[in-house]
């Protein structure tokens, strides 16, 4: 038992250190700003401000396939894969449209205007301006799967129908955590209201 502790001890310390780093670094990340206008038992109504995003269209509706490919393309861009080899700060959450194909989006930090963004090295990276909107949001924890996304999308639809709140077909998944974060994972499904 003592030998096992000696062998596993350093790995456990590294794991704990990474998780503490992840929790503390979340406070320094700019987020997609919103105000809550009303809370219900299962969801809340939010007002999002207009924002600029980098985006990539993915010809799949499978979360697992889209998230890996989309993240690598967009992370490549913000970590220097552009004409200026310029790093752009990571923001939260990572957004993905939900439909026959998916669009993954990283919010551009507020201090950077569209004209200031360097040209991407990969032509599939585009800039997308999202207007201000009112949306309903439902939150869930843990690791995301296609099954969870569909289940919470249906829960949100059921709750909105029960309250008689009209909504569009513009659903998005929002993921707030880095892949290496294990604790306090935050995920949401939002839908733009009519």
C-alpha positions in Angstrom: 0.0 0.0 0.0 2.8 2.4 0.9 4.5 1.7 -2.5 1.2 2.4 -4.3 1.0 5.8 -2.4 4.5 6.6 -3.3 3.9 5.8 -7.0 0.4 7.5 -7.2 1.2 10.4 -4.9 2.9 12.7 -7.5 0.1 12.1 -10.0 -2.5 13.0 -7.5 -0.6 16.2 -6.6 -0.3 17.1 -10.3 -4.1 16.4 -10.8 -5.0 18.6 -7.8 -2.7 21.3 -9.0 -4.2 21.4 -12.4 -7.7 21.5 -11.0 -6.8 24.4 -8.7 -5.2 26.2 -11.6 -8.4 25.6 -13.7 -10.7 27.0 -11.0 -8.5 30.1 -10.5 -8.0 30.8 -14.2 -11.8 30.8 -14.8 -12.1 34.1 -13.0 -9.7 35.8 -15.5 -11.6 34.8 -18.6 -14.0 37.2 -20.4 -17.4 35.7 -20.8 -20.4 36.3 -23.1 -22.2 39.0 -21.2 -25.8 38.7 -20.3 -28.3 39.9 -17.7 -31.0 37.7 -16.2 -34.5 39.2 -16.6 -36.6 36.4 -15.1 -35.9 33.0 -13.3 -38.2 30.0 -13.5 -37.7 26.6 -11.8 -36.0 24.9 -14.7 -34.6 27.8 -16.8 -34.0 31.6 -16.9 -34.6 34.3 -19.4 -31.5 36.3 -20.4 -30.7 39.4 -22.4 -27.4 38.9 -24.3 -25.5 41.9 -25.7 -24.3 42.1 -29.3 -21.0 40.3 -29.6 -18.3 39.4 -32.2 -17.3 35.8 -32.7 -14.7 33.7 -34.6 -16.5 30.8 -36.1 -16.1 27.6 -38.1 -18.9 25.7 -39.9 -18.8 21.9 -39.4 -20.7 19.6 -41.7 -22.0 17.3 -38.9 -24.6 17.4 -36.2 -22.7 15.1 -33.9 -21.3 17.0 -30.9 -18.3 14.7 -30.3 -17.1 15.0 -33.9 -17.9 18.7 -34.2 -16.4 19.8 -30.8 -13.0 18.2 -31.4 -12.5 19.5 -35.0 -14.1 22.9 -34.4 -12.1 23.5 -31.2 -8.8 22.7 -32.9 -9.5 25.0 -35.9 -10.6 28.0 -33.7 -7.9 27.4 -31.0 -5.3 27.3 -33.8 -6.5 30.7 -35.0 -6.5 32.4 -31.6 -3.2 30.8 -30.5 -1.3 32.4 -33.5 -2.6 30.6 -36.6 -3.1 33.9 -38.4 -1.2 36.3 -40.6 0.3 38.2 -37.7 1.1 35.1 -35.5 -0.9 37.0 -32.9 -2.4 35.4 -29.8 -6.0 36.4 -29.0 -7.3 35.8 -25.4 -9.5 32.8 -24.9 -13.1 33.6 -23.8 -16.0 31.6 -22.4 -18.2 29.9 -23.2 -17.5 28.0 -26.4 -20.8 28.1 -28.4 -22.2 25.7 -30.9 -25.3 26.0 -33.0 -27.5 23.0 -32.9 -28.9 21.9 -36.2 -28.2 19.7 -39.3 -24.7 21.2 -39.3 -23.0 22.9 -36.4 -21.2 26.2 -36.2 -18.6 26.5 -33.3 -17.9 30.0 -32.1 -15.4 31.6 -29.8 -16.3 35.1 -28.6 -13.8 37.8 -29.5 -12.7 39.8 -26.5 -14.6 43.1 -26.2 -11.5 45.3 -26.6 -10.9 43.9 -30.1 -12.9 45.3 -33.0 -13.6 43.3 -36.2 -11.1 45.4 -38.3 -8.4 44.6 -35.8 -8.6 40.9 -36.2 -5.8 39.3 -38.1 -6.6 37.2 -41.2 -6.9 33.5 -40.4 -4.4 31.0 -41.9 -7.3 28.6 -42.3 -10.0 29.8 -44.7 -12.8 28.1 -42.9 -12.4 30.5 -39.9 -15.0 33.3 -40.3 -16.0 36.3 -38.2 -19.6 36.5 -37.1 -21.5 39.3 -35.5 -24.3 38.2 -33.2 -26.9 40.8 -32.5 -28.3 41.5 -29.0 -30.9 38.9 -28.2 -33.3 37.5 -25.6 -32.9 33.8 -24.9 -34.0 31.1 -22.5 -31.3 29.0 -20.9 -31.2 25.7 -19.0 -28.0 24.6 -17.2 -26.5 21.1 -16.6 -23.2 19.8 -15.3 -20.8 17.0 -16.0 -19.3 15.9 -19.3 -21.3 16.7 -22.5 -22.7 14.1 -24.9 -25.1 14.2 -27.8 -27.6 12.4 -25.6 -27.4 15.0 -22.8 -27.6 17.9 -25.3 -30.8 16.4 -26.7 -32.3 15.7 -23.3 -31.8 19.2 -22.0 -33.0 20.7 -25.3 -36.2 18.8 -24.8 -36.4 19.8 -21.1 -36.1 23.5 -22.2 -38.7 23.1 -24.9 -41.1 21.4 -22.5 -40.6 24.1 -19.9 -41.1 26.9 -22.4 -44.2 25.3 -23.8 -45.6 24.9 -20.3 -45.1 28.7 -19.6 -46.4 29.6 -23.1 -43.2 31.4 -24.0 -42.7 31.5 -27.9 -39.2 30.6 -29.1 -37.3 30.3 -32.4 -35.4 27.2 -33.7 -32.1 28.9 -32.9 -30.7 26.6 -30.3 -27.1 26.7 -29.1 -25.0 24.6 -26.7 -22.7 26.6 -24.4 -19.7 25.0 -22.7 -17.8 26.9 -20.1 -14.9 24.7 -19.1 -11.6 23.7 -20.4 -11.3 20.0 -21.4 -9.0 19.2 -18.4 -11.4 20.6 -15.8 -13.1 17.9 -13.8 -15.1 19.7 -11.1 -17.9 22.3 -11.4 -18.5 21.8 -15.1 -21.1 24.1 -16.5 -23.0 23.5 -19.7 -26.1 25.2 -21.1 -28.6 25.0 -23.8 -30.0 28.3 -24.9 -32.7 29.2 -27.5 -33.5 32.6 -28.9 -37.0 33.8 -28.0 -39.5 35.3 -30.5 
